[in-house]
């Protein structure tokens, strides 16, 4: 665990992204741990998993995004829980490597989904979805390595792709319009917070922030959420093992099987 924690104070209007941010450093021991309420998905599961990330290299708006994910995990509807689980996995996966890679799979899915929403044309959506879900499965492997052998991840680079600009330019606003439009009443406030934080990360000048924005955006699309809902129990159990400090090798393998089986059943 980290010796310090960031406490964020944000001033924002009802219609604007955060504009004033104050940061206070607190000794980690002053922050009460999140209690385990025994639910399949909860902030105990997500927050405990995020504890493996080096907070010193975590962008400020990523810290804000993580808090929204933790809050989303405490909502009791399955869409919120699925979003919290896949966003946790993708966020850790993008923040874990010492050197960030590319966001090609995420960008391709975002563009294919935005095109599908606007035109109804499914061309390319299925293949982009397959590639991104396989990337999520890769995030599971990264998290397992982060727990079992942290240095192997610390001194590694993220996956590289062959897409224009490394996947850091895509239909951000169009996709988030669709994400927000499909959000239910139980999650719309937190999803809007995630949009605001993701927009800052998308427009940032560093690769790690850009990659995280792409991963969270892709993970929030309706096809991905549906896949995660159908594999929620094994994926949540995997994060629970991670959060409790156990060996996640077997749970990770089970989660990946469930994830890929759910993908094979999708009609997209």
C-alpha positions as CSV (number, residue, x, y, z in Angstrom):
1,X,0.0,0.0,0.0
2,X,1.1,3.6,-0.5
3,X,2.3,5.7,2.4
4,X,0.3,8.8,1.4
5,X,-3.1,9.3,-0.2
6,X,-4.4,12.2,-2.2
7,X,-7.5,14.0,-0.9
8,X,-9.2,15.9,-3.7
9,X,-11.4,18.9,-3.4
10,X,-13.2,19.9,-6.6
11,X,-15.3,23.0,-7.3
12,X,-17.5,22.6,-10.4
13,X,-20.7,24.0,-11.7
14,X,-23.6,21.8,-12.8
15,X,-22.6,22.3,-16.5
16,X,-18.8,22.4,-16.4
17,X,-15.8,20.1,-16.0
18,X,-13.8,20.5,-12.8
19,X,-12.1,23.9,-12.8
20,X,-10.5,24.2,-9.4
21,X,-8.6,21.4,-7.8
22,X,-6.9,21.5,-4.4
23,X,-4.6,18.6,-3.3
24,X,-3.7,17.7,0.3
25,X,-1.3,14.9,1.2
26,X,-2.4,12.7,4.1
27,X,-0.6,9.9,5.8
28,X,-2.1,6.7,4.4
29,X,-2.7,5.5,8.0
30,X,-5.1,8.4,8.6
31,X,-7.4,7.1,5.8
32,X,-9.8,4.5,7.1
33,X,-9.9,1.3,4.9
34,X,-13.0,0.6,2.9
35,X,-15.0,-2.1,4.8
36,X,-16.0,-5.3,3.1
37,X,-19.8,-5.5,3.0
38,X,-19.7,-8.9,1.4
39,X,-21.3,-7.8,-1.8
40,X,-20.2,-9.3,-5.1
41,X,-19.2,-5.8,-6.3
42,X,-18.4,-2.9,-3.9
43,X,-15.8,-0.2,-3.4
44,X,-14.0,-2.6,-1.1
45,X,-13.3,-4.7,-4.2
46,X,-12.4,-1.9,-6.5
47,X,-10.5,0.3,-4.1
48,X,-8.5,-2.6,-2.7
49,X,-7.5,-3.5,-6.3
50,X,-6.4,0.1,-7.0
51,X,-4.1,-0.2,-4.0
52,X,-1.6,-2.0,-6.2
53,X,-1.1,1.0,-8.4
54,X,1.8,3.4,-7.8
55,X,-0.1,6.6,-7.0
56,X,3.0,8.7,-7.5
57,X,2.7,8.1,-11.2
58,X,-1.1,8.4,-11.4
59,X,-2.4,11.5,-13.2
60,X,-4.5,13.8,-11.1
61,X,-7.6,13.3,-13.1
62,X,-7.1,9.6,-13.0
63,X,-7.4,9.8,-9.2
64,X,-10.7,11.6,-9.7
65,X,-11.8,8.9,-12.2
66,X,-10.9,6.2,-9.7
67,X,-13.1,7.7,-7.0
68,X,-16.0,7.8,-9.5
69,X,-15.4,4.1,-10.2
70,X,-15.4,3.3,-6.5
71,X,-18.7,5.1,-6.1
72,X,-20.2,3.3,-9.1
73,X,-19.2,0.0,-7.6
74,X,-21.5,0.7,-4.6
75,X,-24.6,1.1,-6.9
76,X,-26.8,-2.0,-6.9
77,X,-27.8,-2.2,-10.5
78,X,-26.0,-4.6,-12.7
79,X,-25.0,-2.1,-15.4
80,X,-23.2,0.1,-12.7
81,X,-21.5,-3.0,-11.2
82,X,-20.3,-4.2,-14.6
83,X,-19.0,-0.8,-15.5
84,X,-17.1,-0.5,-12.2
85,X,-15.5,-4.0,-12.7
86,X,-14.4,-3.5,-16.3
87,X,-13.2,0.1,-15.7
88,X,-11.2,-1.1,-12.7
89,X,-9.5,-3.8,-14.7
90,X,-8.8,-1.5,-17.6
91,X,-7.6,1.4,-15.4
92,X,-5.2,-0.8,-13.5
93,X,-4.1,-2.4,-16.8
94,X,-3.2,1.0,-18.3
95,X,-1.5,2.4,-15.1
96,X,0.5,-0.7,-14.2
97,X,3.3,-0.8,-16.8
98,X,6.4,1.4,-16.2
99,X,6.2,2.6,-19.8
100,X,2.8,3.1,-21.4
101,X,2.0,1.4,-24.6
102,X,-0.6,2.2,-27.2
103,X,-4.4,2.4,-27.2
104,X,-5.1,1.0,-30.7
105,X,-7.7,-1.6,-29.7
106,X,-9.7,0.9,-27.6
107,X,-9.6,3.6,-30.3
108,X,-10.8,1.2,-32.9
109,X,-13.7,0.0,-30.8
110,X,-14.7,3.6,-30.0
111,X,-14.7,4.6,-33.6
112,X,-16.6,1.5,-34.7
113,X,-19.2,2.0,-32.0
114,X,-19.6,5.7,-32.7
115,X,-20.2,4.8,-36.4
116,X,-22.7,2.1,-35.4
117,X,-24.7,4.5,-33.2
118,X,-24.8,7.3,-35.8
119,X,-25.5,5.2,-38.9
120,X,-26.6,1.7,-37.8
121,X,-23.7,0.2,-39.8
122,X,-22.1,-2.7,-37.9
123,X,-19.2,-3.0,-40.3
124,X,-16.0,-3.4,-38.2
125,X,-17.8,-3.4,-34.9
126,X,-17.5,-7.1,-34.2
127,X,-13.8,-7.4,-35.0
128,X,-13.1,-4.2,-33.0
129,X,-15.1,-5.6,-30.1
130,X,-13.2,-8.9,-30.2
131,X,-9.8,-7.1,-30.2
132,X,-10.7,-4.9,-27.3
133,X,-12.1,-7.7,-25.1
134,X,-8.9,-9.6,-25.8
135,X,-7.1,-6.5,-24.6
136,X,-9.2,-6.6,-21.4
137,X,-8.1,-10.2,-21.0
138,X,-4.6,-9.0,-21.3
139,X,-5.2,-6.5,-18.5
140,X,-6.2,-9.4,-16.3
141,X,-2.8,-11.0,-17.0
142,X,-1.1,-7.7,-16.2
143,X,-2.9,-7.4,-12.9
144,X,-1.9,-11.0,-12.0
145,X,1.7,-10.1,-12.7
146,X,1.4,-6.9,-10.7
147,X,0.3,-8.8,-7.7
148,X,2.6,-11.8,-8.0
149,X,5.8,-10.1,-9.3
150,X,5.4,-6.3,-9.2
151,X,8.9,-5.6,-10.7
152,X,8.1,-7.6,-13.8
153,X,5.4,-5.0,-14.6
154,X,7.3,-2.0,-13.3
155,X,10.1,-2.5,-15.8
156,X,7.9,-3.4,-18.7
157,X,6.2,-1.5,-21.5
158,X,2.5,-1.7,-22.4
159,X,1.4,-3.4,-25.7
160,X,2.2,-1.6,-28.9
161,X,-0.1,-1.4,-31.9
162,X,0.2,-0.2,-35.5
163,X,-2.5,2.4,-35.6
164,X,-2.3,6.1,-36.4
165,X,-1.0,8.2,-33.5
166,X,-1.0,5.2,-31.2
167,X,-4.8,5.3,-30.8
168,X,-4.9,8.7,-29.1
169,X,-7.3,10.4,-31.6
170,X,-10.9,9.0,-31.9
171,X,-14.5,10.0,-31.7
172,X,-14.5,10.9,-28.0
173,X,-17.5,13.2,-27.8
174,X,-19.7,11.1,-30.1
175,X,-19.1,8.0,-28.1
176,X,-19.6,9.6,-24.7
177,X,-22.9,11.1,-26.0
178,X,-24.0,7.5,-26.6
179,X,-22.7,6.3,-23.3
180,X,-24.5,9.0,-21.4
181,X,-27.7,8.5,-23.4
182,X,-27.7,4.8,-22.5
183,X,-26.9,5.3,-18.8
184,X,-29.7,4.5,-16.4
185,X,-31.0,6.8,-13.7
186,X,-29.0,5.0,-11.0
187,X,-25.6,5.8,-12.6
188,X,-26.0,8.9,-14.8
189,X,-24.5,11.3,-12.2
190,X,-21.3,9.2,-11.8
191,X,-21.0,8.5,-15.5
192,X,-21.1,12.2,-16.1
193,X,-18.3,12.6,-13.6
194,X,-16.4,10.0,-15.5
195,X,-17.0,11.8,-18.8
196,X,-15.5,15.0,-17.3
197,X,-12.4,13.3,-15.9
198,X,-11.9,11.3,-19.1
199,X,-12.1,14.4,-21.3
200,X,-9.3,16.0,-19.3
201,X,-7.3,12.8,-19.7
202,X,-8.1,12.6,-23.4
203,X,-6.8,16.2,-23.9
204,X,-3.7,15.8,-21.7
205,X,-0.2,16.0,-23.2
206,X,1.1,12.7,-21.8
207,X,0.6,9.2,-23.2
208,X,-0.5,7.5,-20.0
209,X,-3.4,9.9,-19.5
210,X,-4.5,9.5,-23.2
211,X,-4.4,5.7,-23.0
212,X,-6.4,5.7,-19.8
213,X,-9.1,7.9,-21.4
214,X,-9.3,5.5,-24.4
215,X,-9.6,2.4,-22.2
216,X,-12.3,3.9,-19.9
217,X,-14.2,5.2,-22.9
218,X,-14.1,1.8,-24.7
219,X,-14.9,0.0,-21.5
220,X,-18.0,2.1,-21.0
221,X,-19.7,1.3,-24.4
222,X,-22.8,-0.7,-24.4
223,X,-21.4,-3.9,-26.1
224,X,-18.6,-4.1,-23.5
225,X,-20.9,-3.6,-20.6
226,X,-23.2,-6.3,-21.9
227,X,-20.3,-8.7,-22.2
228,X,-19.1,-7.9,-18.6
229,X,-22.6,-8.3,-17.2
230,X,-22.6,-11.9,-18.6
231,X,-19.3,-12.7,-16.9
232,X,-19.7,-10.5,-13.9
233,X,-19.3,-13.0,-11.1
234,X,-15.9,-14.5,-12.1
235,X,-14.5,-11.1,-13.0
236,X,-15.7,-9.6,-9.6
237,X,-14.3,-12.6,-7.8
238,X,-10.9,-12.1,-9.4
239,X,-10.9,-8.5,-8.2
240,X,-12.0,-9.6,-4.7
241,X,-9.0,-12.0,-4.5
242,X,-6.7,-9.1,-5.6
243,X,-8.3,-6.7,-3.1
244,X,-7.8,-9.2,-0.3
245,X,-4.1,-9.7,-1.1
246,X,-4.5,-13.3,-2.3
247,X,-2.8,-15.1,-5.1
248,X,-5.0,-14.3,-8.2
249,X,-3.5,-16.7,-10.7
250,X,-6.4,-19.2,-10.7
251,X,-9.1,-16.5,-10.3
252,X,-7.6,-14.6,-13.2
253,X,-7.6,-17.7,-15.4
254,X,-11.3,-18.4,-14.6
255,X,-12.2,-14.7,-15.2
256,X,-10.5,-14.8,-18.6
257,X,-12.4,-17.9,-19.7
258,X,-15.7,-16.4,-18.6
259,X,-14.9,-13.1,-20.4
260,X,-14.1,-14.8,-23.7
261,X,-17.1,-17.2,-23.5
262,X,-19.3,-14.1,-23.0
263,X,-17.8,-12.5,-26.0
264,X,-18.5,-15.6,-28.1
265,X,-22.2,-15.3,-27.3
266,X,-22.5,-11.7,-28.4
267,X,-24.6,-10.9,-31.5
268,X,-22.8,-7.8,-32.6
